[in-house]
Amino acid sequence: MIEIPPNVFLDTTLEVGVVYFYFHENLRETTKSHFFVVISRRNESVIMVCATTQIAKRKQFAIIRKLPSSTLVEVTPTQENGLQCLSLFDCNNPFTETVSSLAERHILTPIRVRGRMDDSTIEMLRQGVLVSPMVVEEIKLFLR
């Protein structure tokens, strides 16, 4: 396998809509990699949402917390998006990264590009973050 330097990898792949697959230490109760979709990028800052296949569990959490249903976005796998099965993106917990932090991740354990989300799905994900009462205003301003 060819090692791609982090700066080259990110310069050529990091854009809104890209679907990455990697491990994130802030995901509780798992040691597995997950799918992340970039929903916004400004200079060094990146906002992403993470997929789960535990759809019923996340929906139950949203019901208990009385969260808007639009904060949970189900996405069917396609050849374009690279998902492996029906997945739910929880827009109540966006991930903020920097290009530098992604580069560091890529050095430790390579980040993989799995596909690209279509524009309508990206917009549903963005809107899900914007309507979530759990998301801080700073992140919402970043998306506007």
CNS distance restraints for C-alpha pairs under 8 A (distance, minus, plus):
assign (resid   4 and name CA) (resid   8 and name CA) 6.71 0.50 0.50
assign (resid   4 and name CA) (resid   9 and name CA) 6.07 0.50 0.50
assign (resid   5 and name CA) (resid   9 and name CA) 6.15 0.50 0.50
assign (resid   6 and name CA) (resid  10 and name CA) 5.99 0.50 0.50
assign (resid   6 and name CA) (resid 103 and name CA) 5.03 0.50 0.50
assign (resid   6 and name CA) (resid 104 and name CA) 7.78 0.50 0.50
assign (resid   6 and name CA) (resid 106 and name CA) 6.10 0.50 0.50
assign (resid   6 and name CA) (resid 107 and name CA) 6.73 0.50 0.50
assign (resid   7 and name CA) (resid  11 and name CA) 5.88 0.50 0.50
assign (resid   7 and name CA) (resid 103 and name CA) 6.75 0.50 0.50
assign (resid   8 and name CA) (resid  12 and name CA) 6.20 0.50 0.50
assign (resid   9 and name CA) (resid  13 and name CA) 6.14 0.50 0.50
assign (resid  10 and name CA) (resid  14 and name CA) 5.08 0.50 0.50
assign (resid  10 and name CA) (resid  99 and name CA) 7.50 0.50 0.50
assign (resid  10 and name CA) (resid 103 and name CA) 7.33 0.50 0.50
assign (resid  13 and name CA) (resid  18 and name CA) 7.15 0.50 0.50
assign (resid  13 and name CA) (resid 113 and name CA) 7.71 0.50 0.50
assign (resid  14 and name CA) (resid  18 and name CA) 6.78 0.50 0.50
assign (resid  14 and name CA) (resid  38 and name CA) 7.88 0.50 0.50
assign (resid  15 and name CA) (resid  38 and name CA) 6.77 0.50 0.50
assign (resid  15 and name CA) (resid  40 and name CA) 7.87 0.50 0.50
assign (resid  15 and name CA) (resid  41 and name CA) 6.85 0.50 0.50
assign (resid  16 and name CA) (resid  37 and name CA) 7.74 0.50 0.50
assign (resid  16 and name CA) (resid  38 and name CA) 4.96 0.50 0.50
assign (resid  16 and name CA) (resid  39 and name CA) 5.19 0.50 0.50
assign (resid  16 and name CA) (resid  40 and name CA) 5.57 0.50 0.50
assign (resid  16 and name CA) (resid  41 and name CA) 6.51 0.50 0.50
assign (resid  17 and name CA) (resid  37 and name CA) 5.98 0.50 0.50
assign (resid  17 and name CA) (resid  38 and name CA) 5.29 0.50 0.50
assign (resid  17 and name CA) (resid  39 and name CA) 6.06 0.50 0.50
assign (resid  17 and name CA) (resid 116 and name CA) 5.33 0.50 0.50
assign (resid  17 and name CA) (resid 117 and name CA) 5.02 0.50 0.50
assign (resid  17 and name CA) (resid 118 and name CA) 7.05 0.50 0.50
assign (resid  17 and name CA) (resid 119 and name CA) 7.47 0.50 0.50
assign (resid  17 and name CA) (resid 122 and name CA) 6.30 0.50 0.50
assign (resid  18 and name CA) (resid  37 and name CA) 5.76 0.50 0.50
assign (resid  18 and name CA) (resid  38 and name CA) 5.74 0.50 0.50
assign (resid  18 and name CA) (resid 113 and name CA) 7.19 0.50 0.50
assign (resid  18 and name CA) (resid 114 and name CA) 7.88 0.50 0.50
assign (resid  18 and name CA) (resid 115 and name CA) 6.10 0.50 0.50
assign (resid  18 and name CA) (resid 116 and name CA) 4.54 0.50 0.50
assign (resid  18 and name CA) (resid 117 and name CA) 6.49 0.50 0.50
assign (resid  19 and name CA) (resid  35 and name CA) 6.46 0.50 0.50
assign (resid  19 and name CA) (resid  36 and name CA) 5.60 0.50 0.50
assign (resid  19 and name CA) (resid  37 and name CA) 4.61 0.50 0.50
assign (resid  19 and name CA) (resid  38 and name CA) 6.82 0.50 0.50
assign (resid  19 and name CA) (resid  81 and name CA) 6.68 0.50 0.50
assign (resid  19 and name CA) (resid  82 and name CA) 7.42 0.50 0.50
assign (resid  19 and name CA) (resid 113 and name CA) 5.90 0.50 0.50
assign (resid  19 and name CA) (resid 114 and name CA) 5.46 0.50 0.50
assign (resid  19 and name CA) (resid 115 and name CA) 5.05 0.50 0.50
assign (resid  19 and name CA) (resid 116 and name CA) 5.30 0.50 0.50
assign (resid  19 and name CA) (resid 117 and name CA) 6.84 0.50 0.50
assign (resid  20 and name CA) (resid  35 and name CA) 5.62 0.50 0.50
assign (resid  20 and name CA) (resid  36 and name CA) 5.15 0.50 0.50
assign (resid  20 and name CA) (resid  37 and name CA) 6.35 0.50 0.50
assign (resid  20 and name CA) (resid 111 and name CA) 6.56 0.50 0.50
assign (resid  20 and name CA) (resid 112 and name CA) 5.53 0.50 0.50
assign (resid  20 and name CA) (resid 113 and name CA) 4.58 0.50 0.50
assign (resid  20 and name CA) (resid 114 and name CA) 5.71 0.50 0.50
assign (resid  20 and name CA) (resid 115 and name CA) 7.40 0.50 0.50
assign (resid  21 and name CA) (resid  33 and name CA) 6.22 0.50 0.50
assign (resid  21 and name CA) (resid  34 and name CA) 5.40 0.50 0.50
assign (resid  21 and name CA) (resid  35 and name CA) 4.51 0.50 0.50
assign (resid  21 and name CA) (resid  36 and name CA) 6.22 0.50 0.50
assign (resid  21 and name CA) (resid 111 and name CA) 5.98 0.50 0.50
assign (resid  21 and name CA) (resid 112 and name CA) 5.09 0.50 0.50
assign (resid  21 and name CA) (resid 113 and name CA) 6.27 0.50 0.50
assign (resid  21 and name CA) (resid 114 and name CA) 6.48 0.50 0.50
assign (resid  22 and name CA) (resid  33 and name CA) 4.53 0.50 0.50
assign (resid  22 and name CA) (resid  34 and name CA) 5.56 0.50 0.50
assign (resid  22 and name CA) (resid  35 and name CA) 6.76 0.50 0.50
assign (resid  22 and name CA) (resid  36 and name CA) 7.79 0.50 0.50
assign (resid  22 and name CA) (resid 109 and name CA) 7.73 0.50 0.50
assign (resid  22 and name CA) (resid 110 and name CA) 7.42 0.50 0.50
assign (resid  22 and name CA) (resid 111 and name CA) 5.19 0.50 0.50
assign (resid  22 and name CA) (resid 112 and name CA) 6.59 0.50 0.50
assign (resid  23 and name CA) (resid  31 and name CA) 7.14 0.50 0.50
assign (resid  23 and name CA) (resid  32 and name CA) 6.06 0.50 0.50
assign (resid  23 and name CA) (resid  33 and name CA) 3.94 0.50 0.50
assign (resid  23 and name CA) (resid  34 and name CA) 6.11 0.50 0.50
assign (resid  23 and name CA) (resid 109 and name CA) 7.98 0.50 0.50
assign (resid  24 and name CA) (resid  33 and name CA) 7.01 0.50 0.50
assign (resid  24 and name CA) (resid  34 and name CA) 7.73 0.50 0.50
assign (resid  25 and name CA) (resid  31 and name CA) 7.89 0.50 0.50
assign (resid  34 and name CA) (resid  50 and name CA) 6.85 0.50 0.50
assign (resid  34 and name CA) (resid  51 and name CA) 6.47 0.50 0.50
assign (resid  34 and name CA) (resid  52 and name CA) 7.38 0.50 0.50
assign (resid  35 and name CA) (resid  50 and name CA) 5.82 0.50 0.50
assign (resid  35 and name CA) (resid  51 and name CA) 5.40 0.50 0.50
assign (resid  35 and name CA) (resid  52 and name CA) 7.92 0.50 0.50
assign (resid  35 and name CA) (resid  83 and name CA) 7.49 0.50 0.50
assign (resid  36 and name CA) (resid  48 and name CA) 6.07 0.50 0.50
assign (resid  36 and name CA) (resid  49 and name CA) 5.53 0.50 0.50
assign (resid  36 and name CA) (resid  50 and name CA) 4.48 0.50 0.50
assign (resid  36 and name CA) (resid  51 and name CA) 6.30 0.50 0.50
assign (resid  37 and name CA) (resid  48 and name CA) 5.26 0.50 0.50
assign (resid  37 and name CA) (resid  49 and name CA) 5.52 0.50 0.50
assign (resid  37 and name CA) (resid  50 and name CA) 6.62 0.50 0.50
assign (resid  37 and name CA) (resid 117 and name CA) 7.58 0.50 0.50
assign (resid  38 and name CA) (resid  46 and name CA) 6.92 0.50 0.50
assign (resid  38 and name CA) (resid  47 and name CA) 5.95 0.50 0.50
assign (resid  38 and name CA) (resid  48 and name CA) 4.40 0.50 0.50
assign (resid  38 and name CA) (resid  49 and name CA) 6.87 0.50 0.50
assign (resid  39 and name CA) (resid  46 and name CA) 7.79 0.50 0.50
assign (resid  39 and name CA) (resid  47 and name CA) 5.81 0.50 0.50
assign (resid  39 and name CA) (resid  48 and name CA) 5.47 0.50 0.50
assign (resid  39 and name CA) (resid  49 and name CA) 7.27 0.50 0.50
assign (resid  39 and name CA) (resid 122 and name CA) 6.21 0.50 0.50
assign (resid  39 and name CA) (resid 125 and name CA) 7.13 0.50 0.50
assign (resid  39 and name CA) (resid 126 and name CA) 6.28 0.50 0.50
assign (resid  40 and name CA) (resid  46 and name CA) 5.77 0.50 0.50
assign (resid  40 and name CA) (resid  47 and name CA) 5.17 0.50 0.50
assign (resid  40 and name CA) (resid  48 and name CA) 7.11 0.50 0.50
assign (resid  40 and name CA) (resid 142 and name CA) 7.71 0.50 0.50
assign (resid  40 and name CA) (resid 143 and name CA) 6.34 0.50 0.50
assign (resid  41 and name CA) (resid  45 and name CA) 5.74 0.50 0.50
assign (resid  41 and name CA) (resid  46 and name CA) 4.47 0.50 0.50
assign (resid  41 and name CA) (resid  47 and name CA) 6.43 0.50 0.50
assign (resid  42 and name CA) (resid  46 and name CA) 6.56 0.50 0.50
assign (resid  44 and name CA) (resid  98 and name CA) 5.25 0.50 0.50
assign (resid  44 and name CA) (resid  99 and name CA) 5.25 0.50 0.50
assign (resid  44 and name CA) (resid 100 and name CA) 7.58 0.50 0.50
assign (resid  45 and name CA) (resid  96 and name CA) 7.16 0.50 0.50
assign (resid  45 and name CA) (resid  97 and name CA) 6.00 0.50 0.50
assign (resid  45 and name CA) (resid  98 and name CA) 4.59 0.50 0.50
assign (resid  45 and name CA) (resid  99 and name CA) 6.56 0.50 0.50
assign (resid  46 and name CA) (resid  96 and name CA) 5.76 0.50 0.50
assign (resid  46 and name CA) (resid  97 and name CA) 5.11 0.50 0.50
assign (resid  46 and name CA) (resid  98 and name CA) 5.73 0.50 0.50
assign (resid  46 and name CA) (resid  99 and name CA) 7.25 0.50 0.50
assign (resid  47 and name CA) (resid  94 and name CA) 6.57 0.50 0.50
assign (resid  47 and name CA) (resid  95 and name CA) 5.68 0.50 0.50
assign (resid  47 and name CA) (resid  96 and name CA) 4.74 0.50 0.50
assign (resid  47 and name CA) (resid  97 and name CA) 6.41 0.50 0.50
assign (resid  47 and name CA) (resid 139 and name CA) 7.92 0.50 0.50
assign (resid  48 and name CA) (resid  94 and name CA) 5.65 0.50 0.50
assign (resid  48 and name CA) (resid  95 and name CA) 5.07 0.50 0.50
assign (resid  48 and name CA) (resid  96 and name CA) 6.49 0.50 0.50
assign (resid  48 and name CA) (resid  97 and name CA) 7.83 0.50 0.50
assign (resid  49 and name CA) (resid  89 and name CA) 6.39 0.50 0.50
assign (resid  49 and name CA) (resid  90 and name CA) 6.81 0.50 0.50
assign (resid  49 and name CA) (resid  91 and name CA) 6.13 0.50 0.50
assign (resid  49 and name CA) (resid  93 and name CA) 7.08 0.50 0.50
assign (resid  49 and name CA) (resid  94 and name CA) 4.81 0.50 0.50
assign (resid  49 and name CA) (resid  95 and name CA) 5.99 0.50 0.50
assign (resid  49 and name CA) (resid 125 and name CA) 7.66 0.50 0.50
assign (resid  50 and name CA) (resid  89 and name CA) 5.60 0.50 0.50
assign (resid  50 and name CA) (resid  90 and name CA) 6.61 0.50 0.50
assign (resid  50 and name CA) (resid  91 and name CA) 7.95 0.50 0.50
assign (resid  50 and name CA) (resid  94 and name CA) 7.25 0.50 0.50
assign (resid  50 and name CA) (resid  95 and name CA) 7.66 0.50 0.50
assign (resid  51 and name CA) (resid  87 and name CA) 5.85 0.50 0.50
assign (resid  51 and name CA) (resid  88 and name CA) 5.32 0.50 0.50
assign (resid  51 and name CA) (resid  89 and name CA) 4.41 0.50 0.50
assign (resid  51 and name CA) (resid  90 and name CA) 6.80 0.50 0.50
assign (resid  52 and name CA) (resid  87 and name CA) 5.57 0.50 0.50
assign (resid  52 and name CA) (resid  88 and name CA) 5.29 0.50 0.50
assign (resid  52 and name CA) (resid  89 and name CA) 6.39 0.50 0.50
assign (resid  52 and name CA) (resid  90 and name CA) 7.78 0.50 0.50
assign (resid  53 and name CA) (resid  85 and name CA) 7.57 0.50 0.50
assign (resid  53 and name CA) (resid  86 and name CA) 6.76 0.50 0.50
assign (resid  53 and name CA) (resid  87 and name CA) 4.93 0.50 0.50
assign (resid  53 and name CA) (resid  88 and name CA) 6.24 0.50 0.50
assign (resid  54 and name CA) (resid  58 and name CA) 6.41 0.50 0.50
assign (resid  54 and name CA) (resid  87 and name CA) 7.93 0.50 0.50
assign (resid  54 and name CA) (resid  88 and name CA) 7.66 0.50 0.50
assign (resid  55 and name CA) (resid  59 and name CA) 6.15 0.50 0.50
assign (resid  55 and name CA) (resid  87 and name CA) 7.05 0.50 0.50
assign (resid  55 and name CA) (resid  88 and name CA) 5.88 0.50 0.50
assign (resid  56 and name CA) (resid  60 and name CA) 6.09 0.50 0.50
assign (resid  57 and name CA) (resid  61 and name CA) 6.29 0.50 0.50
assign (resid  58 and name CA) (resid  62 and name CA) 6.28 0.50 0.50
assign (resid  58 and name CA) (resid  90 and name CA) 7.55 0.50 0.50
assign (resid  59 and name CA) (resid  63 and name CA) 6.25 0.50 0.50
assign (resid  59 and name CA) (resid  72 and name CA) 7.53 0.50 0.50
assign (resid  60 and name CA) (resid  64 and name CA) 6.21 0.50 0.50
assign (resid  61 and name CA) (resid  65 and name CA) 6.14 0.50 0.50
assign (resid  62 and name CA) (resid  66 and name CA) 5.81 0.50 0.50
assign (resid  62 and name CA) (resid  67 and name CA) 4.99 0.50 0.50
assign (resid  62 and name CA) (resid  68 and name CA) 7.46 0.50 0.50
assign (resid  62 and name CA) (resid  69 and name CA) 7.40 0.50 0.50
assign (resid  63 and name CA) (resid  67 and name CA) 6.30 0.50 0.50
assign (resid  67 and name CA) (resid  71 and name CA) 7.14 0.50 0.50
assign (resid  67 and name CA) (resid 132 and name CA) 6.98 0.50 0.50
assign (resid  67 and name CA) (resid 133 and name CA) 7.31 0.50 0.50
assign (resid  68 and name CA) (resid  72 and name CA) 8.00 0.50 0.50
assign (resid  68 and name CA) (resid 131 and name CA) 7.41 0.50 0.50
assign (resid  68 and name CA) (resid 132 and name CA) 6.92 0.50 0.50
assign (resid  70 and name CA) (resid 124 and name CA) 7.84 0.50 0.50
assign (resid  70 and name CA) (resid 127 and name CA) 7.71 0.50 0.50
assign (resid  70 and name CA) (resid 128 and name CA) 5.37 0.50 0.50
assign (resid  70 and name CA) (resid 131 and name CA) 7.68 0.50 0.50
assign (resid  71 and name CA) (resid  90 and name CA) 6.25 0.50 0.50
assign (resid  71 and name CA) (resid  91 and name CA) 4.99 0.50 0.50
assign (resid  71 and name CA) (resid  92 and name CA) 6.14 0.50 0.50
assign (resid  71 and name CA) (resid 125 and name CA) 7.64 0.50 0.50
assign (resid  71 and name CA) (resid 127 and name CA) 7.69 0.50 0.50
assign (resid  71 and name CA) (resid 128 and name CA) 4.03 0.50 0.50
assign (resid  71 and name CA) (resid 129 and name CA) 6.34 0.50 0.50
assign (resid  71 and name CA) (resid 131 and name CA) 6.89 0.50 0.50
assign (resid  71 and name CA) (resid 132 and name CA) 6.02 0.50 0.50
assign (resid  72 and name CA) (resid  88 and name CA) 6.44 0.50 0.50
assign (resid  72 and name CA) (resid  89 and name CA) 5.73 0.50 0.50
assign (resid  72 and name CA) (resid  90 and name CA) 4.88 0.50 0.50
assign (resid  72 and name CA) (resid  91 and name CA) 5.99 0.50 0.50
assign (resid  72 and name CA) (resid  92 and name CA) 7.83 0.50 0.50
assign (resid  72 and name CA) (resid 128 and name CA) 6.79 0.50 0.50
assign (resid  73 and name CA) (resid  88 and name CA) 5.48 0.50 0.50
assign (resid  73 and name CA) (resid  89 and name CA) 5.09 0.50 0.50
assign (resid  73 and name CA) (resid  90 and name CA) 6.68 0.50 0.50
assign (resid  73 and name CA) (resid  91 and name CA) 7.55 0.50 0.50
assign (resid  73 and name CA) (resid 124 and name CA) 7.09 0.50 0.50
assign (resid  73 and name CA) (resid 125 and name CA) 6.65 0.50 0.50
assign (resid  73 and name CA) (resid 128 and name CA) 7.52 0.50 0.50
assign (resid  74 and name CA) (resid  86 and name CA) 7.05 0.50 0.50
assign (resid  74 and name CA) (resid  87 and name CA) 5.69 0.50 0.50
assign (resid  74 and name CA) (resid  88 and name CA) 4.36 0.50 0.50
assign (resid  74 and name CA) (resid  89 and name CA) 6.33 0.50 0.50
assign (resid  75 and name CA) (resid  86 and name CA) 5.93 0.50 0.50
assign (resid  75 and name CA) (resid  87 and name CA) 5.39 0.50 0.50
assign (resid  75 and name CA) (resid  88 and name CA) 6.18 0.50 0.50
assign (resid  75 and name CA) (resid  89 and name CA) 7.60 0.50 0.50
assign (resid  75 and name CA) (resid 121 and name CA) 7.87 0.50 0.50
assign (resid  76 and name CA) (resid  83 and name CA) 7.60 0.50 0.50
assign (resid  76 and name CA) (resid  85 and name CA) 6.78 0.50 0.50
assign (resid  76 and name CA) (resid  86 and name CA) 4.77 0.50 0.50
assign (resid  76 and name CA) (resid  87 and name CA) 6.60 0.50 0.50
assign (resid  77 and name CA) (resid  81 and name CA) 6.50 0.50 0.50
assign (resid  77 and name CA) (resid  82 and name CA) 6.47 0.50 0.50
assign (resid  77 and name CA) (resid  83 and name CA) 4.67 0.50 0.50
assign (resid  77 and name CA) (resid  84 and name CA) 5.87 0.50 0.50
assign (resid  77 and name CA) (resid  85 and name CA) 5.45 0.50 0.50
assign (resid  77 and name CA) (resid  86 and name CA) 5.85 0.50 0.50
assign (resid  77 and name CA) (resid  87 and name CA) 7.62 0.50 0.50
assign (resid  78 and name CA) (resid  82 and name CA) 6.03 0.50 0.50
assign (resid  78 and name CA) (resid  83 and name CA) 6.58 0.50 0.50
assign (resid  79 and name CA) (resid  83 and name CA) 7.79 0.50 0.50
assign (resid  79 and name CA) (resid 115 and name CA) 7.66 0.50 0.50
assign (resid  80 and name CA) (resid 115 and name CA) 5.43 0.50 0.50
assign (resid  80 and name CA) (resid 116 and name CA) 5.75 0.50 0.50
assign (resid  80 and name CA) (resid 117 and name CA) 6.98 0.50 0.50
assign (resid  81 and name CA) (resid 114 and name CA) 6.76 0.50 0.50
assign (resid  81 and name CA) (resid 115 and name CA) 4.31 0.50 0.50
assign (resid  81 and name CA) (resid 116 and name CA) 4.59 0.50 0.50
assign (resid  81 and name CA) (resid 117 and name CA) 5.07 0.50 0.50
assign (resid  81 and name CA) (resid 118 and name CA) 7.68 0.50 0.50
assign (resid  82 and name CA) (resid 114 and name CA) 4.80 0.50 0.50
assign (resid  82 and name CA) (resid 115 and name CA) 4.68 0.50 0.50
assign (resid  82 and name CA) (resid 116 and name CA) 7.27 0.50 0.50
assign (resid  83 and name CA) (resid  87 and name CA) 7.54 0.50 0.50
assign (resid  83 and name CA) (resid 114 and name CA) 7.25 0.50 0.50
assign (resid  83 and name CA) (resid 115 and name CA) 7.78 0.50 0.50
assign (resid  89 and name CA) (resid 125 and name CA) 7.56 0.50 0.50
assign (resid  90 and name CA) (resid  94 and name CA) 7.77 0.50 0.50
assign (resid  91 and name CA) (resid 125 and name CA) 6.46 0.50 0.50
assign (resid  91 and name CA) (resid 126 and name CA) 7.85 0.50 0.50
assign (resid  91 and name CA) (resid 128 and name CA) 5.28 0.50 0.50
assign (resid  91 and name CA) (resid 129 and name CA) 4.77 0.50 0.50
assign (resid  91 and name CA) (resid 132 and name CA) 7.12 0.50 0.50
assign (resid  92 and name CA) (resid 128 and name CA) 7.47 0.50 0.50
assign (resid  92 and name CA) (resid 129 and name CA) 6.04 0.50 0.50
assign (resid  92 and name CA) (resid 132 and name CA) 5.59 0.50 0.50
assign (resid  92 and name CA) (resid 133 and name CA) 7.67 0.50 0.50
assign (resid  92 and name CA) (resid 134 and name CA) 5.71 0.50 0.50
assign (resid  92 and name CA) (resid 135 and name CA) 6.04 0.50 0.50
assign (resid  93 and name CA) (resid 129 and name CA) 7.96 0.50 0.50
assign (resid  93 and name CA) (resid 134 and name CA) 7.44 0.50 0.50
assign (resid  93 and name CA) (resid 135 and name CA) 6.83 0.50 0.50
assign (resid  94 and name CA) (resid 129 and name CA) 7.20 0.50 0.50
assign (resid  94 and name CA) (resid 135 and name CA) 7.61 0.50 0.50
assign (resid  97 and name CA) (resid 101 and name CA) 6.18 0.50 0.50
assign (resid  97 and name CA) (resid 102 and name CA) 6.75 0.50 0.50
assign (resid  98 and name CA) (resid 102 and name CA) 6.29 0.50 0.50
assign (resid  99 and name CA) (resid 103 and name CA) 6.14 0.50 0.50
assign (resid 100 and name CA) (resid 104 and name CA) 6.25 0.50 0.50
assign (resid 101 and name CA) (resid 105 and name CA) 6.25 0.50 0.50
assign (resid 102 and name CA) (resid 106 and name CA) 6.10 0.50 0.50
assign (resid 103 and name CA) (resid 107 and name CA) 6.34 0.50 0.50
assign (resid 104 and name CA) (resid 108 and name CA) 6.47 0.50 0.50
assign (resid 105 and name CA) (resid 109 and name CA) 5.99 0.50 0.50
assign (resid 105 and name CA) (resid 110 and name CA) 6.95 0.50 0.50
assign (resid 105 and name CA) (resid 111 and name CA) 7.19 0.50 0.50
assign (resid 106 and name CA) (resid 110 and name CA) 4.25 0.50 0.50
assign (resid 106 and name CA) (resid 111 and name CA) 5.19 0.50 0.50
assign (resid 117 and name CA) (resid 121 and name CA) 6.31 0.50 0.50
assign (resid 117 and name CA) (resid 122 and name CA) 6.37 0.50 0.50
assign (resid 118 and name CA) (resid 122 and name CA) 6.38 0.50 0.50
assign (resid 119 and name CA) (resid 123 and name CA) 6.21 0.50 0.50
assign (resid 120 and name CA) (resid 124 and name CA) 6.32 0.50 0.50
assign (resid 121 and name CA) (resid 125 and name CA) 6.20 0.50 0.50
assign (resid 122 and name CA) (resid 126 and name CA) 6.19 0.50 0.50
assign (resid 123 and name CA) (resid 127 and name CA) 6.06 0.50 0.50
assign (resid 124 and name CA) (resid 128 and name CA) 6.00 0.50 0.50
assign (resid 125 and name CA) (resid 129 and name CA) 6.44 0.50 0.50
assign (resid 126 and name CA) (resid 130 and name CA) 6.30 0.50 0.50
assign (resid 126 and name CA) (resid 143 and name CA) 7.05 0.50 0.50
assign (resid 127 and name CA) (resid 131 and name CA) 6.20 0.50 0.50
assign (resid 128 and name CA) (resid 132 and name CA) 6.25 0.50 0.50
assign (resid 129 and name CA) (resid 135 and name CA) 6.73 0.50 0.50
assign (resid 129 and name CA) (resid 140 and name CA) 7.07 0.50 0.50
assign (resid 130 and name CA) (resid 135 and name CA) 7.59 0.50 0.50
assign (resid 130 and name CA) (resid 140 and name CA) 5.51 0.50 0.50
assign (resid 130 and name CA) (resid 143 and name CA) 7.64 0.50 0.50
assign (resid 135 and name CA) (resid 139 and name CA) 6.92 0.50 0.50
assign (resid 135 and name CA) (resid 140 and name CA) 7.18 0.50 0.50
assign (resid 136 and name CA) (resid 140 and name CA) 6.71 0.50 0.50
assign (resid 137 and name CA) (resid 141 and name CA) 6.07 0.50 0.50
assign (resid 138 and name CA) (resid 142 and name CA) 6.37 0.50 0.50
assign (resid 139 and name CA) (resid 143 and name CA) 6.58 0.50 0.50
assign (resid 140 and name CA) (resid 144 and name CA) 6.57 0.50 0.50
